[in-house]
Amino acid sequence: GALLVPNISPDGQWLVYQEGTIQRDILTLKVGSQIPNQLTDDAFNDTYPVWSPDGRKIAFCSSRGGNMDIWTINPDGSGRQQITDLKEQKVFKCTWSPDGARMAYYISGGRSFIIDMTKPFSEQTPREIVFNNEAKQFFVAMDWSPDGRVIEMLSFPLGEGSPAPALRLHLDRTESLLAERRLLFAERLASLGR
């Protein structure tokens, strides 16, 4: 099968990826090897795997709890643990902060949140990443800056599939969310004729 949404381990030695389009599972592959290790192989859909910054966990989105939530698993396939319990909302992508203490994710309906990975989900209120949304766009948290103070986001017009230029969300020292819009990838988008 195809290597979908691959993510390389922090030490550069392993890939984690999603395989399958109808039934989706998570696999790892040592760089230079052709023999994958299947971490999930069941009736649930497991998508968008991403390594923790220390390489000890892999986060992914899974339907195994009855809803698409964030789960983690050890690289050897053991220690599967549900992180979020969103009930009626579905998580579509997640990304660790550089220190592994926070995670940004986005849900159905185009809203993004940050959670504290050092606390149980039941003991916290996810912090929504809020923008003035007069443009009727949804925002997808894609990645963190190395110092954990900036989250890079993609914005998409609601009802359309074409991405707008990326934005950077700066987090101040007190962790309040500041929406400072800066265009990223402008040259790349211009080269694509958008």
Secondary structure in CASP SS format (residue, H / E / C, confidence):
PFRMAT SS
TARGET T0000
AUTHOR 0000-0000-0000
METHOD secondary structure of the structure
MODEL  1
G C 1.00
A C 1.00
L C 1.00
L E 1.00
V E 1.00
P E 1.00
N E 1.00
I E 1.00
S C 1.00
P C 1.00
D C 1.00
G C 1.00
Q C 1.00
W E 1.00
L E 1.00
V E 1.00
Y E 1.00
Q E 1.00
E E 1.00
G C 1.00
T C 1.00
I C 1.00
Q C 1.00
R C 1.00
D E 1.00
I E 1.00
L E 1.00
T E 1.00
L E 1.00
K E 1.00
V C 1.00
G C 1.00
S C 1.00
Q C 1.00
I C 1.00
P C 1.00
N E 1.00
Q E 1.00
L C 1.00
T C 1.00
D C 1.00
D C 1.00
A C 1.00
F C 1.00
N C 1.00
D E 1.00
T E 1.00
Y E 1.00
P E 1.00
V E 1.00
W E 1.00
S C 1.00
P C 1.00
D C 1.00
G C 1.00
R C 1.00
K C 1.00
I E 1.00
A E 1.00
F E 1.00
C E 1.00
S E 1.00
S C 1.00
R C 1.00
G C 1.00
G C 1.00
N C 1.00
M C 1.00
D E 1.00
I E 1.00
W E 1.00
T E 1.00
I E 1.00
N C 1.00
P C 1.00
D C 1.00
G C 1.00
S C 1.00
G C 1.00
R C 1.00
Q E 1.00
Q E 1.00
I C 1.00
T C 1.00
D C 1.00
L C 1.00
K C 1.00
E C 1.00
Q C 1.00
K C 1.00
V E 1.00
F E 1.00
K E 1.00
C E 1.00
T E 1.00
W E 1.00
S C 1.00
P C 1.00
D C 1.00
G C 1.00
A C 1.00
R E 1.00
M E 1.00
A E 1.00
Y E 1.00
Y E 1.00
I E 1.00
S C 1.00
G C 1.00
G C 1.00
R E 1.00
S E 1.00
F E 1.00
I E 1.00
I E 1.00
D E 1.00
M C 1.00
T C 1.00
K C 1.00
P C 1.00
F H 1.00
S H 1.00
E H 1.00
Q C 1.00
T C 1.00
P C 1.00
R E 1.00
E E 1.00
I E 1.00
V C 1.00
F C 1.00
N C 1.00
N C 1.00
E C 1.00
A C 1.00
K C 1.00
Q E 1.00
F E 1.00
F E 1.00
V E 1.00
A E 1.00
M E 1.00
D E 1.00
W E 1.00
S C 1.00
P C 1.00
D C 1.00
G C 1.00
R C 1.00
V E 1.00
I E 1.00
E E 1.00
M E 1.00
L E 1.00
S E 1.00
F E 1.00
P E 1.00
L C 1.00
G C 1.00
E C 1.00
G C 1.00
S C 1.00
P C 1.00
A C 1.00
P C 1.00
A E 1.00
L E 1.00
R E 1.00
L E 1.00
H E 1.00
L E 1.00
D C 1.00
R C 1.00
T C 1.00
E C 1.00
S C 1.00
L E 1.00
L E 1.00
A C 1.00
E C 1.00
R C 1.00
R C 1.00
L C 1.00
L E 1.00
F C 1.00
A H 1.00
E H 1.00
R H 1.00
L H 1.00
A H 1.00
S H 1.00
L C 1.00
G C 1.00
R C 1.00
END
